[in-house]
Amino acid sequence: MIFIDRQEVIAMLPEGWQVKAKSVTDALLAADGEESRKRIISENEELWRSIKDVLAKVGHHKCWYCETTNIRSDNAVDHFRPKNRVAGSSHGGYWWLAFDVKNYRFACTFCNSRRHGEGGTAGGKADRFPLVDGSQRADSPLIPITVENPLLLDPCDYFDTTTLWFDETGQVGVNPDAELVEDNVSQRVYTSRELYHLDHVRLVEARKRVYLEVLDMCDRADKALDAYKSTKNSISRSLFHDSINALKRMKRDDAPYSAVARCAVLGYRVNSPSAKLIAGAS
């Protein structure tokens, strides 16, 4: 999971989109009952679908939850807070946020919809939006959503994106540094792992490949650096620089599973001078 700046999304919205969204939201607020609201939402679904390409572009065409890129998948615009009834609760849904662009997330099928995967895994957010025990839930437009303490990690919250940790197995873990900063981090990570289906076997394998590729590139850079130090050979120097450049590219937001690559670099920095060098590079 990488940080997604919602201000970038807003800056790229088509002309007039926000005006239309506000008009529909005003109609929802004035609607007489649940059935009327459902009809208004159904009749205006094209509004959020029309900006799917904008959401995809801001996230480098990767799922905002798991970083998977699949150009053949029917990626969806997920309502982070469900617009319909919230599963597992009596909450009728955050219908007043149905056309609020800040509530949209670009999601792959396995993160957004309930699916069973290889190895007995299952997940998918669907209409679930659990809160930390004891948290108040915003059950009307009059209550700000800031009263809520969600269990799901949000890619639009930078702190949330720092709580995930990955190792050479490709599995999801908890960043120990984040646990020192805020309570409930472990619970939030493991709830998100389940509901975003982050333990899907193919996804774990893909993350593992990236992690090991980073370690291999660090080793190549270290060997080239050692050779240059002992021989002052310009070819070795060039190989070292090329390897460092490759590591930098693997950490970029638009690279495959870049959050995994960053964890690999950070985890290897004690053993690798090259990893230590690149770990602090933004």
C-alpha positions as CSV (number, residue, x, y, z in Angstrom):
1,M,0.0,0.0,0.0
2,I,1.4,3.4,-1.0
3,F,0.1,6.8,0.0
4,I,-2.5,8.3,-2.3
5,D,-2.9,12.1,-2.1
6,R,-6.6,12.9,-2.5
7,Q,-5.7,16.4,-3.5
8,E,-4.2,15.1,-6.7
9,V,-7.4,13.4,-7.5
10,I,-9.4,16.5,-6.9
11,A,-7.0,18.5,-9.1
12,M,-7.6,16.1,-12.0
13,L,-11.4,15.9,-11.9
14,P,-13.2,16.8,-15.1
15,E,-14.6,20.3,-15.3
16,G,-18.1,20.4,-13.8
17,W,-17.8,17.1,-12.0
18,Q,-17.9,18.5,-8.5
19,V,-20.8,20.7,-9.3
20,K,-22.8,17.6,-10.6
21,A,-21.7,15.6,-7.5
22,K,-22.9,18.4,-5.2
23,S,-26.2,18.6,-7.0
24,V,-26.9,14.9,-6.5
25,T,-25.7,15.0,-2.9
26,D,-28.2,17.8,-2.3
27,A,-30.9,15.7,-3.8
28,L,-30.0,12.8,-1.5
29,L,-30.1,15.1,1.6
30,A,-33.6,16.3,0.5
31,A,-34.9,12.8,-0.4
32,D,-37.9,11.4,1.4
33,G,-36.7,8.0,2.8
34,E,-34.3,5.2,2.0
35,E,-36.0,4.1,-1.2
36,S,-35.8,7.5,-2.7
37,R,-32.1,7.7,-1.8
38,K,-31.4,4.3,-3.4
39,R,-33.1,5.4,-6.6
40,I,-31.0,8.6,-6.8
41,I,-27.8,6.7,-6.2
42,S,-28.7,4.1,-8.8
43,E,-29.6,6.7,-11.4
44,N,-26.3,8.5,-10.9
45,E,-23.7,5.7,-10.7
46,E,-22.1,6.9,-13.8
47,L,-20.7,9.9,-11.9
48,W,-18.2,7.8,-10.0
49,R,-17.5,5.5,-12.9
50,S,-16.7,8.4,-15.1
51,I,-13.6,9.3,-13.0
52,K,-12.3,5.7,-12.7
53,D,-9.4,6.6,-15.1
54,V,-8.5,9.6,-12.9
55,L,-8.3,7.4,-9.8
56,A,-6.3,4.8,-11.7
57,K,-3.8,7.4,-13.0
58,V,-3.2,8.9,-9.5
59,G,-2.4,5.5,-8.2
60,H,-0.1,4.6,-11.1
61,H,-2.8,2.1,-12.4
62,K,-2.3,0.0,-9.3
63,C,-5.0,-1.1,-6.8
64,W,-4.8,1.4,-3.9
65,Y,-5.0,-1.4,-1.3
66,C,-2.7,-4.1,-2.6
67,E,-0.6,-2.4,-5.4
68,T,-1.6,-5.0,-8.0
69,T,-1.7,-3.9,-11.6
70,N,-4.1,-5.9,-13.8
71,I,-5.1,-4.2,-17.1
72,R,-7.5,-7.0,-17.8
73,S,-9.3,-6.8,-14.5
74,D,-12.5,-4.8,-14.2
75,N,-11.1,-2.6,-11.4
76,A,-13.8,-0.8,-9.4
77,V,-14.4,2.5,-7.7
78,D,-14.7,1.4,-4.1
79,H,-16.7,3.5,-1.6
80,F,-14.3,3.3,1.4
81,R,-17.3,3.9,3.7
82,P,-20.0,1.8,2.1
83,K,-22.9,3.7,0.4
84,N,-25.3,0.9,1.2
85,R,-26.0,-0.9,4.5
86,V,-22.8,-1.7,6.4
87,A,-22.4,-5.5,6.7
88,G,-22.4,-6.9,10.2
89,S,-24.1,-3.8,11.7
90,S,-27.4,-2.0,11.8
91,H,-25.9,1.0,10.0
92,G,-27.8,2.0,6.9
93,G,-24.8,3.1,5.0
94,Y,-22.9,6.3,4.4
95,W,-25.3,7.3,1.6
96,W,-24.5,11.0,1.9
97,L,-20.9,10.2,0.9
98,A,-21.9,8.3,-2.2
99,F,-20.8,11.2,-4.5
100,D,-18.0,12.5,-2.3
101,V,-14.7,12.0,-4.2
102,K,-12.8,11.8,-1.0
103,N,-14.6,8.5,-0.2
104,Y,-13.5,6.8,-3.4
105,R,-10.7,4.2,-3.7
106,F,-9.4,2.4,-6.8
107,A,-9.6,-1.3,-6.0
108,C,-8.9,-4.6,-7.7
109,T,-11.5,-7.4,-7.7
110,F,-10.0,-9.4,-4.9
111,C,-9.7,-6.4,-2.6
112,N,-13.1,-5.0,-3.4
113,S,-15.3,-8.1,-3.7
114,R,-15.7,-11.2,-1.6
115,R,-13.5,-13.9,-3.1
116,H,-12.0,-17.3,-2.2
117,G,-8.4,-17.9,-3.3
118,E,-5.8,-20.6,-3.4
119,G,-4.6,-22.1,-0.1
120,G,-8.0,-21.6,1.6
121,T,-7.7,-17.8,1.8
122,A,-10.7,-15.6,1.6
123,G,-11.3,-11.9,1.7
124,G,-12.7,-8.9,0.0
125,K,-14.0,-5.7,1.6
126,A,-17.4,-5.6,0.0
127,D,-19.8,-3.6,2.3
128,R,-17.8,-4.1,5.5
129,F,-16.4,-1.2,7.4
130,P,-15.5,-2.3,11.0
131,L,-14.5,0.1,13.7
132,V,-12.3,-0.2,16.7
133,D,-14.3,-1.4,19.7
134,G,-15.9,1.5,21.5
135,S,-15.7,3.9,18.5
136,Q,-18.7,6.0,17.7
137,R,-20.1,5.5,14.3
138,A,-21.3,8.4,12.1
139,D,-24.8,7.4,11.4
140,S,-26.1,10.6,9.8
141,P,-24.7,13.5,7.7
142,L,-24.9,15.6,10.9
143,I,-22.1,13.6,12.6
144,P,-18.6,14.1,11.2
145,I,-16.8,11.0,10.1
146,T,-13.8,12.1,12.2
147,V,-15.6,10.6,15.3
148,E,-14.9,7.2,13.9
149,N,-11.8,5.0,14.5
150,P,-11.8,2.6,11.5
151,L,-10.1,-0.8,11.7
152,L,-9.4,-0.7,7.9
153,L,-6.2,0.9,6.8
154,D,-6.7,3.8,4.4
155,P,-4.3,4.4,1.5
156,C,-5.2,8.1,1.7
157,D,-3.8,8.3,5.2
158,Y,0.0,8.4,5.2
159,F,0.4,7.0,8.7
160,D,-1.8,4.0,7.7
161,T,0.5,3.2,4.8
162,T,3.5,3.0,7.1
163,T,2.0,0.4,9.4
164,L,2.3,-2.4,6.9
165,W,5.6,-4.4,6.8
166,F,6.7,-7.1,4.4
167,D,9.5,-9.7,4.6
168,E,11.2,-12.2,2.3
169,T,8.2,-14.5,2.5
170,G,5.9,-11.9,1.0
171,Q,3.6,-12.0,3.9
172,V,1.9,-9.0,5.6
173,G,3.3,-8.0,9.0
174,V,3.2,-5.0,11.3
175,N,5.8,-2.2,11.3
176,P,7.1,-2.3,14.8
177,D,7.9,1.4,14.7
178,A,4.2,2.2,14.0
179,E,3.2,0.1,17.1
180,L,5.2,2.6,19.2
181,V,3.2,5.5,17.9
182,E,-0.4,4.4,18.0
183,D,-2.6,1.8,19.7
184,N,-4.6,-0.8,17.8
185,V,-2.0,-0.9,14.9
186,S,-1.7,-4.7,15.0
187,Q,-5.4,-5.2,15.0
188,R,-5.9,-2.8,12.1
189,V,-3.1,-4.5,10.1
190,Y,-4.5,-8.0,10.5
191,T,-8.1,-6.9,9.9
192,S,-7.0,-5.2,6.7
193,R,-5.0,-8.2,5.7
194,E,-8.2,-10.3,5.9
195,L,-10.7,-7.8,4.4
196,Y,-8.4,-6.7,1.6
197,H,-7.4,-10.3,1.0
198,L,-3.7,-9.4,1.3
199,D,-2.8,-13.0,2.0
200,H,-4.0,-14.2,-1.4
201,V,-1.4,-16.7,-2.5
202,R,-0.6,-15.2,-5.9
203,L,-0.3,-11.8,-4.3
204,V,2.1,-13.1,-1.6
205,E,4.2,-14.8,-4.3
206,A,4.4,-11.6,-6.3
207,R,5.5,-9.6,-3.3
208,K,8.1,-12.3,-2.4
209,R,9.6,-12.0,-5.9
210,V,10.0,-8.3,-5.6
211,Y,11.6,-8.6,-2.2
212,L,14.1,-11.1,-3.4
213,E,14.9,-9.1,-6.5
214,V,15.7,-6.1,-4.3
215,L,18.1,-8.2,-2.1
216,D,19.7,-9.6,-5.3
217,M,20.2,-6.1,-6.6
218,C,21.7,-4.9,-3.3
219,D,24.2,-7.8,-3.5
220,R,25.1,-6.9,-7.0
221,A,25.7,-3.3,-6.0
222,D,27.8,-4.4,-3.0
223,K,30.0,-6.6,-5.1
224,A,30.5,-3.9,-7.7
225,L,31.4,-1.5,-5.0
226,D,33.9,-3.8,-3.4
227,A,35.5,-4.5,-6.8
228,Y,35.7,-0.7,-7.5
229,K,37.3,0.0,-4.2
230,S,40.0,-2.6,-4.7
231,T,40.7,-2.0,-8.4
232,K,39.4,1.5,-9.2
233,N,38.1,-0.1,-12.3
234,S,35.6,2.3,-14.1
235,I,33.5,-0.7,-15.2
236,S,32.9,-1.8,-11.6
237,R,32.1,1.8,-10.7
238,S,29.5,1.9,-13.6
239,L,28.0,-1.4,-12.5
240,F,27.6,0.0,-8.9
241,H,25.9,3.2,-10.1
242,D,23.6,1.2,-12.4
243,S,22.6,-1.1,-9.6
244,I,21.9,1.9,-7.3
245,N,19.8,3.5,-10.0
246,A,17.8,0.2,-10.4
247,L,17.2,0.1,-6.7
248,K,15.9,3.6,-6.7
249,R,13.5,2.7,-9.6
250,M,12.2,-0.3,-7.6
251,K,11.3,2.1,-4.7
252,R,9.3,4.5,-6.9
253,D,5.5,4.6,-6.4
254,D,4.9,3.5,-10.0
255,A,7.1,0.4,-9.6
256,P,5.5,-3.1,-8.9
257,Y,4.8,-3.5,-5.2
258,S,7.0,-0.5,-4.3
259,A,6.1,-0.7,-0.6
260,V,7.6,-4.2,-0.5
261,A,10.8,-2.9,-2.2
262,R,11.1,-0.2,0.4
263,C,10.7,-2.7,3.2
264,A,13.3,-5.0,1.6
265,V,15.8,-2.1,1.4
266,L,15.2,-1.1,5.0
267,G,15.4,-4.6,6.3
268,Y,18.7,-5.3,4.5
269,R,20.5,-2.0,5.3
270,V,22.4,-3.5,8.3
271,N,24.0,-6.1,6.0
272,S,24.3,-4.1,2.8
273,P,26.1,-0.8,2.3
274,S,24.1,-0.3,-0.9
275,A,20.8,-0.9,0.9
276,K,21.9,1.5,3.6
277,L,22.7,4.1,1.0
278,I,19.5,3.8,-0.8
279,A,17.3,3.4,2.3
280,G,17.3,7.1,3.0
281,A,16.7,8.2,-0.6
282,S,13.2,9.5,-1.2
